């Protein structure tokens, strides 16, 4: 039974695109967040979403394309290291692993395709 009602973000917009992100916080931060949300009658989700949105806005000079390029560079570097350690390592198997990892992390297929295109361009 909830005694202290908290305004939850049961907003009217479609939540089908929302994703769950789990985090582990230090006890001090968690306690403060809990106190804050009870004192202000607001859900933790709303507070954290606002903080993340502010962070994204402050990082506004980094485009999605730039982030994809950074990931492409990292994947090419990892591929080269992996290939140097194990010459039997298959490029197709590496790509399958990449796709599986990106899907498991929740990246949309459109972004995965962009990363793979950049990876293919960089390894040819």
RODO-2510 file (C-alpha; in nm, 4 decimals, decimal comma):
residues 124
     n   res          X          Y          Z
     1     x     0,0000     0,0000     0,0000
     2     x     0,1421     0,3346    -0,1030
     3     x     0,0926     0,6088     0,1520
     4     x     0,2847     0,8866    -0,0173
     5     x     0,1630     0,9160    -0,3733
     6     x     0,4222     1,0107    -0,6327
     7     x     0,3352     1,1596    -0,9680
     8     x     0,4492     0,9026    -1,2168
     9     x     0,5164     0,9801    -1,5763
    10     x     0,2064     0,8148    -1,7201
    11     x     0,2241     1,0628    -2,0009
    12     x     0,0013     1,0627    -2,3029
    13     x     0,2780     1,0165    -2,5586
    14     x     0,3501     0,6700    -2,6936
    15     x     0,5869     0,4787    -2,4669
    16     x     0,6380     0,1900    -2,7101
    17     x     0,9786     0,3343    -2,8018
    18     x     1,0909     0,3652    -2,4384
    19     x     1,3636     0,1319    -2,3121
    20     x     1,4584     0,0240    -1,9632
    21     x     1,8037     0,1211    -1,8408
    22     x     1,9204    -0,0234    -1,5107
    23     x     2,1801     0,1534    -1,3003
    24     x     2,3523     0,0857    -0,9728
    25     x     2,3964     0,3910    -0,7532
    26     x     2,6022     0,4511    -0,4410
    27     x     2,3834     0,4326    -0,1297
    28     x     2,4270     0,8042    -0,0604
    29     x     2,3043     0,8991    -0,4094
    30     x     2,0142     0,6541    -0,3932
    31     x     1,9051     0,7824    -0,0534
    32     x     1,9183     1,1432    -0,1697
    33     x     1,7259     1,0593    -0,4884
    34     x     1,4604     0,8799    -0,2837
    35     x     1,4328     1,1685    -0,0382
    36     x     1,4116     1,4181    -0,3232
    37     x     1,1408     1,2266    -0,5062
    38     x     0,9277     1,1839    -0,1947
    39     x     0,9738     1,5459    -0,0904
    40     x     0,8777     1,6721    -0,4357
    41     x     0,6193     1,4052    -0,5159
    42     x     0,7887     1,3096    -0,8392
    43     x     0,9019     0,9712    -0,9740
    44     x     1,2694     0,8795    -0,9901
    45     x     1,2235     0,8101    -1,3595
    46     x     1,1244     1,1706    -1,4233
    47     x     1,4265     1,3073    -1,2344
    48     x     1,6688     1,0757    -1,4136
    49     x     1,5118     1,1405    -1,7564
    50     x     1,5508     1,5160    -1,7023
    51     x     1,9147     1,4742    -1,5989
    52     x     1,9870     1,2590    -1,9025
    53     x     1,8090     1,4990    -2,1355
    54     x     2,0130     1,7894    -1,9953
    55     x     2,3306     1,5857    -2,0441
    56     x     2,2335     1,5041    -2,4035
    57     x     2,1572     1,8708    -2,4697
    58     x     2,4980     1,9724    -2,3329
    59     x     2,6619     1,7131    -2,5598
    60     x     2,4670     1,8541    -2,8540
    61     x     2,7815     1,9230    -3,0501
    62     x     2,8425     1,5476    -3,0820
    63     x     2,6156     1,4164    -3,3541
    64     x     2,4908     1,0619    -3,3863
    65     x     2,7076     1,0292    -3,6983
    66     x     3,0191     1,1288    -3,5027
    67     x     2,9406     0,8697    -3,2367
    68     x     2,8909     0,6063    -3,5061
    69     x     3,2280     0,6993    -3,6593
    70     x     3,3960     0,6553    -3,3198
    71     x     3,2369     0,3114    -3,2840
    72     x     3,3504     0,2193    -3,6364
    73     x     3,7100     0,3153    -3,5529
    74     x     3,6933     0,1089    -3,2321
    75     x     3,5502    -0,1956    -3,4084
    76     x     3,8176    -0,1796    -3,6798
    77     x     4,0891    -0,1571    -3,4140
    78     x     3,9405    -0,4507    -3,2229
    79     x     3,9113    -0,6524    -3,5456
    80     x     4,2783    -0,5888    -3,6305
    81     x     4,3899    -0,6926    -3,2808
    82     x     4,1711    -1,0016    -3,2835
    83     x     4,2945    -1,0991    -3,6302
    84     x     4,6590    -1,0490    -3,5256
    85     x     4,6106    -1,2798    -3,2262
    86     x     4,4146    -1,5449    -3,4146
    87     x     4,4567    -1,5710    -3,7906
    88     x     4,1766    -1,8279    -3,8084
    89     x     3,9309    -1,5658    -3,6885
    90     x     3,6654    -1,5138    -3,9550
    91     x     3,5558    -1,1646    -4,0578
    92     x     3,1994    -1,2903    -4,0987
    93     x     3,2021    -1,4431    -3,7506
    94     x     3,3367    -1,1156    -3,6074
    95     x     3,0556    -0,9228    -3,7785
    96     x     2,7970    -1,1681    -3,6444
    97     x     2,9351    -1,1116    -3,2947
    98     x     2,9183    -0,7345    -3,3452
    99     x     2,5580    -0,7527    -3,4622
   100     x     2,4611    -0,9751    -3,1696
   101     x     2,6292    -0,7424    -2,9200
   102     x     2,4711    -0,4299    -3,0681
   103     x     2,1279    -0,5952    -3,0709
   104     x     2,1723    -0,7151    -2,7136
   105     x     2,2609    -0,3571    -2,6148
   106     x     1,9399    -0,2388    -2,7793
   107     x     2,0716    -0,0460    -3,0786
   108     x     1,8188    -0,0076    -3,3591
   109     x     1,8928    -0,2026    -3,6762
   110     x     1,9321     0,1216    -3,8758
   111     x     2,2244     0,2268    -3,6575
   112     x     2,3762    -0,1223    -3,6647
   113     x     2,3671    -0,1094    -4,0450
   114     x     2,5458     0,2278    -4,0443
   115     x     2,8170     0,0894    -3,8146
   116     x     2,8617    -0,2185    -4,0314
   117     x     2,8786    -0,0080    -4,3480
   118     x     3,1526     0,2048    -4,1924
   119     x     3,3298    -0,1074    -4,0690
   120     x     3,3130    -0,2687    -4,4143
   121     x     3,4419     0,0504    -4,5769
   122     x     3,7274     0,0663    -4,3268
   123     x     3,8351    -0,2946    -4,3627
   124     x     3,8381    -0,3089    -4,7432
***
